[in-house]
Amino acid sequence: MSLFNKIVDTFTSTEFEVESSMKVTELTKQFKEKFGISLRVYKGKKLASDGRMTLKTLDQRTQTSVNFDSEKLKIRATQKVGEVEKLFLNHFGIVVQIADIENKNLLDDALTLGDARRQK
């Protein structure tokens, strides 16, 4: 990440808040609108196919228990892909993967969300 891009991402991007009451489809759509990249949400080892399911109910159907002590998870463009994926696991007990805009290729964990958006 260049210094200029880091400064731009720090000052121009607002936080993206994720709540346990969000539906999977709502989350993935808003994530793509905010960061210009795709978010894959998993239920166990499979993609969560029921988009009407909330993050909280999704957790109730998996083996990992959720830490809902924190009401919202806040994500910024300056955070790295791997860091964001770990935050979802730690806060909500769900596995997510971040992919390119077409949702074809997973992104490198070392990229920031802002840099991932700028990739062609």
N, C-alpha and C positions, 0 to 999 in steps of 0.2 A: 504494500500500500504506500503510495507516494505521500509525502507530507501534505501536499496540496489537497489530495483526495481525502486524507484523514481530517483535515481542517473543515473541508466542505461537509463531510458526513457528520462531524461533531456539531456543527452549527446550523445545518439546514434540515437535519432529520429529527423529527419528533419521536418520542417513544411509541412503540406499538405495544398495546396492553392486551394480554391474553387472560381471560377469566375462565374458571372451571365450568361456567354455565354456557359457554360458547358451543355452538354446534360445529361439527367437523367441517361441513361445507362452508359455513360462515368464516371459520378460521382460515381455511386454505385460500378462499377467495380474497379476504382482506390482506392476508400475508402477501399474496401475489401482487395486489394493488399497491401495497406499501413499499415492498422491496424489489419488485420486478423479477422475482424468482419463485420457484414452486416449493411447497411444503407437502411432504407425504406424511400422513398420520397412519400409524399401524395399530392394529388390535392383535396382540400377540405377534406372530410372525407374518401375518397377512395385512395387506392394506385395509384400513377401516372402510368398508364398502357402504355402510349405512350412514350417509352424511347427516341424517337427522339426529344422530346420537350426539349427546354433549360430551365434553371431555370428562366430566365427572362420571357419567354413566358408562363411558368407554372404559374407564379405569375399573369400574365394578365388575367388568367381565374379563379382566386380566389377572395375572398372578401377582403383579407388583402392587403394593398398597401405595396410596397417594398421600402426599403431604399437602393438605389444603389449608395449612395454617396461614400461608401467604395468600391473600385474596387474589392478587393479580401478578402475572409475570410480565416484566417490562423488557422489551427488546429494542435495541438500537442498531443502526446501520454500521456502527463501529465495532460491533461484536463479531467474533469469528464463528464460522459455520459450526464447528465442533463444539464450541462453547454454548451456542444456542440449543443444539441437540441435547446436550447434557442438562441444560436448564429445564427443558421439557420433562426429561426423565426424573430429575430431582424434585421438581415442583408438582408435577401431575402424575408421575408414574407411567407415562406413556412414551413410546419410542416414536421419534420423528426422524425424517431424513430430508435434507434440503437439496433440491435439484435445480437444474437450469430452467429457463422460462418455458421451454417446451415440455418440461418434466420427463426428459429422456435420459439425462446423465446426472449422476450424483456429483455434488460439488466437493472440492477439496476442503477438508476441515480447517486448514490454515487460512483460507480466504475470509475476509470480512464480508458481511452481507452487502455493503456498499460496493466493494470491489467485484463481488460476484455479479451484481447488477450491471456493472460496466463492461463485463466480459461479453464478447461477441461469439 
